[in-house]
Amino acid sequence: MSRSLPPRPNLDHLKNEAKALLKTLRAQHPDVKLTDAQRQLAREYGFPNWAELRAKVLSWSTDAGKPTVNRVLTAIQNQDLDAAMEILKAHPGALSNIHVAAALTSLASVIEALAAHPELVNEPGGDPGASPLLYACFTPRLKNPEWQIVQEQIVRVLLEAGADPNARGGRYGVPALYGVTGMHNAPGIARLLLEAGANPTDGESVFHAAERFHEEALELLWEFGVKLNFVGEWGNTPLYFLLRWYDMAKDHQAAKGLDWLLSKGADPNVACGPERENSLHVAVRRGQPLATIQRLLDHGADVDLRRADRATAWLLARRAGYVEIAELLERSGARREALSPADELLSACGRGDAELAAKLSSPTLVASLEPSERLMLNEAASAGRGPVVSACIAAGFDVNQINDRGATALHEAAINGYSEIVRSLLRAGADHRVKDPHHQSTAMGWAQFGADFVQDPEGRYEDTVRALLTAGAEVRGDEHVAAHEGVRAVIEGTRR
């Protein structure tokens, strides 16, 4: 008997369903292939084969009402090459669009389009709009080095026709150079952009090239004069960015990027953000490895510099309970200070001493803390420091407090799959309905995104999603929906 597709069928869901069916079939027939499972699933839904089922689902997708070109370009912005090619296969005429041609590596079509309409070279296309050059520099085709050669020719043709090498656009308003230095590592194209006048200090490219340690791209940016100590619109340097968002003990590519930045003269004393803290401050506050702290000291980090709130790196270490870091700073000349009642409370929280934190705390004392100090809860949730989260909760910290990226502690724990911390926060009253302002996503969306892209080795993403669902969180169609098999199984099992 045929099954009915849901009103809004999702191709990722069907792929996961086919994989689950494959496991079932292999229990009886070990030689069964994924294509066999896909074919059987397609027939269960009333289609003769997987290709026809897939084509039908794509035609019913949430953007099916858009023109075909926009559907292709949306797939490119989502880095979903398979979906883009599937739509193009059904509608080959879309390749006559210069944006589609630039994204899907059709040099002849780009040349033909420019010959007919040269004014299109900087025309925004798609929703949100981006120039042909941006699509050429962000296409997922660049993941394959063999395609980079053809893309390089396309970029050259576009630049010779007058494409702006500093073009920005698309979903996040990022520059073309970021696409070939940060998102992808395509040094040949990056050189073309830089020679054409692309700004190497664009506030994005060196940050993300260092994050992923795209060494060839980094060296190119250096060759063309990138300013490593420039504080752009995000309020930080590349060095600060890496130390703020990456754990140098886990993220080995980011750690290599940090070493590269320091070797090229990145200054750890540049003040960043509203707190005017430097790279040493943030490294200490985040509990980076002792070796990383020592690297900053070896490259001139000043142990006695103070943030806007007058806190030194030593005081931040003591507040966070990082005894070994405080001792390292003392050996490097940091001065010890008397601790205030607020410092004593933060230190108890930082050591994960919930009993002492509750004893020392009061609503008045918590209210007197600086905004950055009250964010210890969010920081601990992001770092997986469960005892610290418990101590902050015991002290009366606001569990729905928003950090500098608009995220609650629940968001931060969810994206890393720290399920026990998620449960602690939910028991303490964390609101799973809160959305961050940048992606308009709840903790459930962050958890599913984390399962697909963060993949913290200590994360338990299935259990995290289970905890959120148990608390009443919804899986929303306007947020990221995981392709992760285990997460999908939890979600589908809850719906049945």
Secondary structure, DSSP 4 states (H G I P E B T S, - for coil): -PPPPPSS--HHHHHHHHHHHHHHHHHH-TT--HHHHHHHHHHHTT-SSHHHHHHHHHHTSTTTTS-HHHHHHHHHHTT-HHHHHHHHHH-GGGGGSHHHHHHTT-HHHHHHHHHH-GGGGG--BTTTTB-HHHHHHH-GGGGSHHHHHHHHHHHHHHHHTT--TT-EETTTTEEHHHIIIIIS--HHHHHHHHHTT--S-SSSHHHHHHHHT-HHHHHHHHHTT--TT---TTS--HHHHHHHH--TTT-HHHHHHHHHHHHTT--TT--BTTTTB-HHHHHHHTT--HHHHHHHHHTT--TT---TT---HHHHHHHHT-HHHHHHHHHTTPPP-PPPHHHHHHHHHHTT-HHHHHHH--HHHHHHS-HHHHTHHHHHHHHT-HHHHHHHHHHT--TT---TTS--HHHHHHHTT-HHHHHHHHHTT--TT---TTT---HHHHHHHIIIII--TT--HHHHHHHHHHTT----TTS-----HHHHHHHHHHH-
